């Protein structure tokens, strides 16, 4: 890119302002995400997804396994046969197979489910073999594995036994084929397990009295209960140094932890009940309860600050590969989200993506801390005051008198950018004595101001971009890239 034509100082200043400076407008209540929707073939279930060895694998409640190389074209590669249960003392009414979770690690896929702690394994996601099943007495009651993860060179799966009083069991394997019972926890139902690179954390509920439980383990074999005072926990996920756990009984509660042992309750910044929490691609996702289409969801980079959105159908789980998020959804739906780099709300197919990625690679653009770029957000007069003050090398003038009643307590005035811009005659107020700092600027105004400050002709980009329309952040990025390239 020919940055010299525009001037690196101007470009940096412009893009820093576009990247979400302190005092910029708060995030929108709802951010649209460009999910693509596909449907599972052959009526297969879509309960859980993972990625490994260049392939996505999805398992379902009906004992099916799907495989895909790109998250879009899916094929049924396994259907758990009912004949496997014949002749082994099966109890009528408890024959149906179901796969609830799948994980990849150590060069192998492992899927778990029911009945009686069913485990399947595969080296490639295509060919699946029977691995393990409950070895105890087969009495009427639900015994099933509900979750599996991989860490520290070991698979860890958690299961529940409601046949003779509630109890949870944890089984482990280093190869996905040979399994050992590592823990039996009486009076507890575990729902989810995750690994943070150092330890395993499992969450659930104690049956009597009803309360939340957290169990931790460094090796997956020896487990220790954490001393917590929490409501029954439904789900847990880990990303970038933080665990997030949720409870949906009797109402949604949100908790975070840096070590898996000490937990803090967080404000719930959304108006829907949460079914589960997931982590993929550096984001947490909170999926709302229900089967409506679309369903509410919230996402966060840090587990503390959340942005509201929607998905076409309820997400059951998420996996990531090559920057794309693939979700297993309810009703056999499979979802794909292809963001522009690390900006989750800017699709890779958007016309501004190439400009945004080029400028980001040059180290002169960044998104908001929540991982959004907000391409449709408008650029305000206050932001223009800041970027052009910096571009021209003028010093901000905090503390200088502000001649506009509507801007005296605005962030751009407190930081001195409005005073500096007015003093340098970059911007002026309106005849009624106002500055209107949060008013959006038009494409022609941005074009004229940037072009004038950089010494280019004023008409660059203006007539071509419908000058009376309010400029968005995505459009500004395209304009800036074009100016930097010297395009007309």
N, C-alpha and C positions, 0 to 999 in steps of 0.2 A: 504494500500500500504506500502511496505517496503522501505521507503525513506532512511533509515539509510544505506542501502547497497550502495547507490549512493552518499549519502551526501546531506542534504537539501540545503546547500549553493550552491553546484554545480547545483542542479535542479532549484533553484530559478533563478540563474544567466542565465542558459541556456534559461529558458522559458521567462524571461524578454526580452532577446534579440530577441527571436522568436515572442514576442508580439508586436513588432513595436516600436523600440526605436527611439529617436530623431535622425534624420539624415538617417533613413532608406529610401529605395527607395520610390518615390511617388506612389500613387495608380494607378493602370492600368486605361486606358481610358474606358475600358468596362469590367464589372464584370458579369459573367454568374450566373444566378439564376435558380435553378432547379424547375421550375413550372410544375405541373401536370395539364393536360387538360382533362376536361370532357364536355359532351354536355347535355344541358337541354332537358328533355323529352317533347313530345307532342307539339313541336314548341313553347314552352313558351319563353317569353322575359326574358332578364337578364340585367336589368338596374341598380338595386341597391340591396345591400346585408346588412344585419345586423345580430347580434347574441344576443340571450337572452334565458333564461329559458332552457338552454341545447340544443338549436336548432338554426340553421341558417335559415333565411328566405330571399328569393329573389323575388323581384317584377319586372314586365316587362311592356313595352310600350303597349302590347296588353291586359292589364288587368289581367294578370296571376300572381299567387303566387306559388312559389316552397318552399318546406321545406326539410331540411336534418339534420340528427343528427351528421354527420361527415364531411360534405363538399364534399363528393364524391358520395354518393348515393342520388339522388334527386327524389322527387315525386311532381306531380302537385296536390295541395291541394285546389286551388280556381281559378275559371275563372269568372271574372266579367261579368254578363249577360247583354246583350243589352236591354232585356225586362224591366230592372229597369227604363229605361228612357221613356218608353211609357206612354202616358197620362199625361205628366207633362210639356207640352208645348215645347217639344224639337224642335229645328230648324233643318230641313233636312241638311245633310252634316256635322253635328256636333255631331253625335251619338256615335262615336267610344270612347271606354273607354281606358284609359292608366294609369298605376301606375308608378310614376317617382322616388319615394323615400320611404324608410321604416326606422323606428327607434324603439328601445325598451327602455322602462323605466317604473318604478313603477309597474312591473309585467305584462306589456301589450305591444303588438306590435301595431304600427300604420303605415298604408300605405296611401300615398296621391297621387293624380293625377288629372285626368280630365275625363269627362267634369264638369265644374262648381264646382270646389273645392271639388272633390270627396275624402272622407275619409273612409277607412275600418279599422277595429280594430279586434284584436284577443288576447285571454289570453294565448295561447299556440303555436301560429304559424301554427296551423293545421286548426282550424275552424275560418273562417273570417265572420264578420258581417258588414253590412252597418252602417255607423256612422253619416256622415254629408255630405250635398251637398249644393251648392250655393242656396240661398233663394231669390235672386233678379230676375229681369226680364231676361228671356232667349232669348237674341237676338243673331244674328249671329256675332261671334267674339270668340276669344280664351280666355277662363277663366280657369285657371288651377293652382293647387298647384304644386310647383316644388321642394320643399325641406322640410324636417322635422327633428327636433332634439329634444333631451330631456335633461333637466337640471333644477336644482332648484325646483324639484318636479312638473315640468310642461312640456308638449309638446308645441313646437312652430313650426308652419308651415307657410311658405311664399308662396304667390300666386301672379299671375299677371293677369291683365284684359286689354285686347287690344280691347274690344268691342266698347268703347266710349272714345277713348283717352287712353294713357298709364297710368297705375296706378298699384302700388303694394299694397297688403293687407297682414296683418299679423294676424293669428288667433291662439288662445291659448286654452289649455285644461289641466285640472289636472288629468283627468281620461281617456282621449282618446276617450270619447263618447260625452261629452257635450262641445261645443266649443263657444268661444266668439271672435268677431272681436275686436282686440286691437289697430290696427293702419291701416290707409289708407294713402299712400304716393303718391301724384299726380306727374305725369311726371317722374316716376322712374320705372325701371325694376330691381327687385332683383333676383339674381341667386342662392345664397347659404347662409346657416346659420350654425353656429356651437356654441358650448358652452365650456368654459374653466374651469368650476367648480365654477365660480363666476359670469360670465356675458355671455349674448348672443351677437354674432356679426354677422350681415348680410351684404353682399356686393352685388354690382350690378352696374348699370349705370343710369345716368340721360339722358333723351332722347334729350333735347334741352336746352343748348348745350350738346354735347356728352362728358361726363366726368365720373369718378368713384365716387361711393358713398359708405359710410360705416355708418351703423346705429348700435347703441349699446343699450343694455337694461340689467338691473340687475335682473328683474323679468319676462321678456318676455311680459309684458303688456304695460309699459311705455318706449318709445323708444326716443333716442336722436341722431341726425346726428352728425358725427364727422367732424371736419373742416379739410378736406384733399384736396390735389391737386394731383389727381391720374388719370391715364387713366381708361376707363371702365374696371371694374373688373368682371372676369368670375367665379372665384371659390375661396374658402377659407377653411383652415383646421387648427386645433390646436393640438399641441403635446408638452409636456414637457416644458411648460413655454413660448411657442412662437406661434404666428399666422403666417401663410404663405398665401399670396394671390397672384393670377396670373391674368394677362391680356393677351389676345391674339389678341387684336385689337388696333392699326393696326399691331403691332408686339408683340412678347412675352415680358412681363415685369414681374419681380419678386419682391415682397415686403414682409417685415417682420415687426412684431410689438410685443411688450411685453405686451401692455395694450389694444390693439384694437382701440386706438384713434390716436396714433402717429405712422406713418409708414415710413420705410426706404427702398429705392430702393437698391436692391442687384445686383451684377454682374450676368449675365446669362451665366453659364459655360457649355452650351450645344448647339448643332447646330440644334435643331429641335424646331418647334412651339409647344407650350403647350396647351392642351385642358382643363386640370383640375389638381387640387392638392388634394391629399387624405392623410389621416393619419391613421395608424393602426400599432399595435405592436411596438410602440415607434419610428416609421419611418414616414417620409414624402415621398410621391411618386408623381412625376410629370409625367403625361401621355401625350405622344406626340399626335398631331393631325393626323388623317388618319385611314384608315382601312387596311393597308398592314399587312401582316403576315410574320415575327414578326413586332411589332411596338416598337419605342424607348421609354424608360422610364428612369428617374433618381431618385435616392433615397438618403435620407439624415437623419442623426440623429438629427441635430440641425437646419435645414433649411437654413444653411449658406454654408456648404461644401457638394458638391453633387458628386455622383458616377454614371456613365452612365451604363445602362444595356438595356435589351430588355424583352418584354413579348410576348407570342405566339400570342395574339390578344390584342386589345386595352382594357384597364381596364376602367370600368365605376365607380366602387367603390370597397372598401375593408372592411373586417371585420376580427377580430382575436378572437380565442378561443384556450385555452390550447397550446399556443405557435405557432399555425398554422395560416397562413394568407389564407383567402378565398376571391377570387375576382370574381365579376360579370363582364364578358367580352362581347365584341360585338359579334353579330351573334349567340347568345344563348350559348356562351362558359362560362364555370365555371372553375376557376383556383385555385389550391391549392399549397402553398409553405410551406414546412415543414423544417425549418432551424434547425441546431444543436444548441440548446440553443439560445443564443442571437447573434450568428454569422450568419448573414443572407445569406452569400455566401457559407456556408458549409452545405450541406444537412444532415438531420438526418440519412439518409441511407448510408452516406459515411463511409468507413471503419475506418477513423480517428476520427469519431465523439465520440466514447466511450472514446478514449484516451484524446481528447481535453476536454470533459466534466469532466472527472475524475480529470484532472490536474487543470481545472478552479475551480472546487469545493474545491480543496486543497488550493486555493488562490494564485497559482503561475503562472497563465497564464491569459492573457487578449488579446483582439483583438485590432484593430485599432480604433481610435475615430469615424470613420464613420460606425462602426458596422460590418466591414468585418474581416475575418480571413485570407483571401487570401491563400487558401490551396495550390495553384499551384505555388505560388511565390518561387523563389529560395533563399537559404540561402547563403549569401556572405561571402568572406574572412574577410571583416571588421566586420561583425556581429560575426563571430567566434573569432576574436581577442578580441572583447569586452567580450563575454560570458566566454571565458577561462581565461582571465585576472581576471575577477571577481571571477570565480570559484576557482582559486588558491590563492585568497586573495592578489594578487599583487596590488600595487597602480598604478593607471593611471599616466602617465607622460606627462601632457600637457606642452608645451613649450620646451620639449626636442627635440633635432635635429631629423629630419625625414630623414633617409638615402635613401628614394625612391622618385624620382622626380614626379612620378604619384600619390603620396599619400600626398603630403605636405599640400594641402588645403582641404583634405577630412575630414569629420566630425569625423571619428575614430582617425585621427591623431590630430586634434584640441583638442579632448577630452583626448588624450594621450594613447589610447588603443593599437594602432599599435606599438608605441615605447615600451610600457610595454610588449606586447606579444613577440616582437623580443628580447628584453633584457632578458626575462625569457626563451628564446629559445623554446617558444611554437610554433611560426610560423617563417618562414624566407621568404626572397625575392626570386626572380627568377634570373637565371644567367645573364640575360640582365639588371639587376639593377632595375627592377620594382617590385612592390608589388601586383598590380592588386587588389585593395581593393573591387571593386564591382563585381569581377569574382565569379561565383557560385562555391561552393565546391561540391565534389562528396560524395556519401553516405559512401564510404569507408573512406574518409578523416574525415568526421564528426564522424563516428563510432570509428575510431582510436584515434582521439583527445579526445573525450569525455571519451572513455574507459580508455585511458592512464591517463587522469587527475583524474579519479575516482578510479584508482587502479584495474580496472577490466581487464580481458584478452582482448587483442587488437582485437581478431577476433569476438567479440560479435556483431552480426547483420550484419557484412560486407558481407561475401559471400552470405548470404541469401537474401540480398537486392540489387543485381546487383551493385556491388561497383563502377563501372565506371560511373553510371548515376548520374546526378546532383540531389542533395537532395532538396526536396520541404519542405515547412513548415509543411504540413500535415504528410509527412513521418518522419520528425524530431520529431514531437509530438509522433508518434507511437514508434519510437526508444527510446525516452526519457522515455515514460511510461514503455516500456519493460525493460529498464535498471533499472528503479526505482523498478520494481517488481522482478528484478533478473531473467527475462526470457532470454532464449538463442535462 
